[in-house]
Amino acid sequence: MATRSASPSPPLLDVRLLWLPEALPGTLFAAADVMRTAALLHRFRHPHEPAPLRWRVVDGGGRRISTPFAPEPGRAPRGRATRQLLWLPGLAAEDAPHLGELMARHGTALRLVREHATAGGWIAACATGLVMPAHLGLLDGRRVAAPWAFQSWLTRVYPRCDFSGTEPMSHRDRLFTCVAPALTTEFMLRVLGQLLDPDLAQACAQVLLHQPERQQIAPALAQQQWLVRTSDSPVHRAMQWLQHHIDEPYCLKDVATAAAASERTLLRQFQLVTGQTPLQYLHDLRIARAKLLLETTLHGLDAIAQACGYADTASMRRLFKRAAGVSMSAHRQRHALRSRRAHWQVRAKRT
C-alpha cells in the first residue's frame, strides 16, 4: 500500500517594514495589522504550528526599531524556505520635487533597497514609495500606475519607466506596487496571497474588509440566536474545575464529569491542547500553591501538603523537589517573604 507523502510546509515570509522620518505611518501600521491578523487566524487553524510569517520595522540602515506593533521575530525553522520581503511605505512629500530631495537625503535606505533586490528579495512599494525602486532603475521598462499628483514629475525624472498604468496595484517579477495609501490593507492582502497563502489572505480579507453580504446576514442570525456565545471547551472546564479543587483527591471521572466529556476524550483533548495530562496539570497547580504557602505563611510542611491535596507529606516532598529542584525547606529559606516564627512581632531594640 502506497504511503501518502507529507505536504511540504509553506515558505516562511520574513518582512521588513522600512521606516523613514517622512514615512506615512498608516502605510506601515495597516500592513502590520494585516500580518497580525494573518498570524492570529493561522494560530486558530494550526494551534501547534508557528506562524509562517514574521515582521519587524527597520531604519534606513536595516537596523531593527523596537515598536509595539511589530513583535520580536523568532528564529526561522531549520530547513524551511524563507522569502524576504521589503515593504516601502508611502512618503509624505510637500510637492513632487520634494520626492527628489528625499532620494538625495536617504542614500543609505536606497542602498538597503538595492542590496535587497540584488539578493533576490521581493519588494512592495506603497504609493509615493515607488519613487525608490524607480530611482534605482528597478522600474525601467515597466508599466505601472503612479499617484496622479506626482505622475508628471515621475515621468520627466525617470523617462525609462512607464507611469501610464491604470491598475491600482501591480505585480511583476519580484516587485509589487500600489498607487494609493488608502489601499494599503488590500495591497498587503494581495502580497500575502502571492507570497504566502491565498486561503489565509482570503480569510484575512473576510475579517478586515467590508463584506456587504455578511454585514446584511449577521443581524438576522444574531436575532435568531444562531450567533451566540461559544460554550467553553472540555479542556477549559476541566482546568477550571481542577483550579477550584486543588486540595481534593484526584479522580479523573470527577474531572471528566465536570468537563462534560468522556474520560478518554478529555485525556486526548487535554494533552493535545496543553501537552499534559490533567493529573500533571494538577501537580503543577499544587506545586505553585505550595510555593506560595512556603513563602508567605508559617504553616508546617504537613499542613501545606494537606492544603495542596496530598495526604502523604513524603510524596509531597518528592514531587516538590522533582519540580522545583530544591526541597520544600530550602525553598522556604531562600524565598521567604516574612519573618520566622521566633521573630514574629518581635521588634529589635534600637541602639
Long-range contacts (C-beta under 8 A, 24 or more apart in sequence): 9-52, 9-77, 9-80, 10-52, 10-196, 10-197, 11-52, 11-80, 11-81, 11-82, 11-83, 11-195, 11-196, 12-52, 12-53, 12-54, 12-76, 12-77, 12-80, 12-81, 12-82, 12-83, 13-52, 13-53, 13-54, 13-82, 13-83, 13-85, 13-192, 13-195, 13-196, 14-53, 14-54, 14-55, 14-73, 14-76, 14-82, 14-83, 14-84, 14-85, 15-53, 15-54, 15-55, 15-56, 15-85, 15-86, 15-87, 16-55, 16-56, 16-57, 16-58, 16-62, 16-84, 16-85, 16-86, 16-87, 16-116, 17-55, 17-56, 17-57, 17-58, 17-70, 17-87, 17-89, 18-57, 18-58, 18-59, 18-60, 18-86, 18-87, 18-88, 18-89, 18-109, 18-112, 18-113, 19-57, 19-58, 19-59, 19-65, 19-89, 20-59, 20-60, 20-89, 20-91, 20-102, 20-106, 20-109, 22-91, 22-92, 22-93, 22-102, 23-89, 23-90, 23-91, 23-92, 24-89, 24-90, 24-91, 24-92, 24-126, 24-127, 24-181, 25-89, 26-181, 26-184, 27-89, 27-90, 27-126, 27-127, 27-129, 27-181, 27-184, 28-57, 28-87, 28-89, 29-69, 30-184, 30-185, 30-188, 31-87, 31-126, 31-184, 31-187, 31-188, 32-69, 32-70, 33-69, 33-185, 33-208, 34-185, 34-188, 34-189, 34-192, 34-204, 34-208, 35-188, 35-192, 36-69, 37-204, 37-207, 37-208, 38-192, 38-196, 38-200, 38-201, 38-204, 41-200, 41-203, 41-204, 41-207, 42-200, 47-273, 50-74, 50-77, 52-196, 52-197, 53-192, 53-196, 58-112, 60-106, 60-108, 60-109, 60-112, 61-108, 61-109, 61-112, 62-112, 83-121, 83-122, 83-195, 83-196, 84-116, 84-119, 84-120, 84-121, 84-122, 85-121, 85-122, 85-123, 85-124, 85-191, 85-195, 86-112, 86-113, 86-116, 86-121, 86-122, 86-123, 86-124, 87-124, 87-126, 88-113, 88-123, 88-124, 88-125, 88-126, 88-129, 88-130, 88-132, 88-133, 89-126, 89-129, 90-126, 90-127, 90-128, 90-129, 90-181, 90-184, 91-127, 91-128, 91-129, 91-131, 93-128, 93-150, 96-149, 96-150, 96-152, 96-153, 96-154, 97-153, 99-128, 99-131, 99-150, 99-153, 99-154, 100-153, 100-157, 102-131, 103-131, 103-132, 103-135, 110-135, 110-136, 113-138, 117-174, 120-174, 121-174, 122-174, 122-175, 122-176, 122-191, 122-195, 123-174, 123-175, 123-176, 124-175, 124-176, 124-177, 124-178, 124-187, 124-188, 124-191, 125-175, 125-176, 125-177, 125-178, 126-178, 126-181, 126-184, 126-187, 127-178, 127-179, 127-180, 127-181, 130-177, 133-175, 133-177, 134-158, 134-161, 138-175, 139-175, 139-177, 142-172, 142-175, 144-170, 144-177, 145-170, 145-177, 145-179, 146-179, 147-179, 147-180, 185-209, 233-269, 233-273, 234-259, 234-260, 234-261, 234-265, 234-266, 234-269, 234-270, 235-259, 235-266, 235-269, 235-270, 235-273, 235-274, 238-266, 238-270, 238-278, 239-274, 239-281, 242-278, 242-281, 242-282, 242-285, 243-285, 246-282, 246-285, 246-286, 246-289, 246-308, 246-309, 247-306, 247-307, 247-308, 247-309, 248-309, 249-309, 249-311, 250-278, 250-279, 250-282, 250-309, 252-278, 252-279, 282-309, 283-319, 283-323, 284-323, 286-310, 286-316, 286-319, 287-319, 287-320, 287-323, 287-324, 290-316, 290-320, 290-328, 291-324, 291-331, 291-335, 294-328, 294-331, 294-332, 294-335, 294-336, 295-331, 295-332, 295-335, 295-336, 295-337, 295-338, 296-337, 296-338, 297-338, 298-338, 298-340, 298-341, 298-344, 301-328, 301-329, 304-328
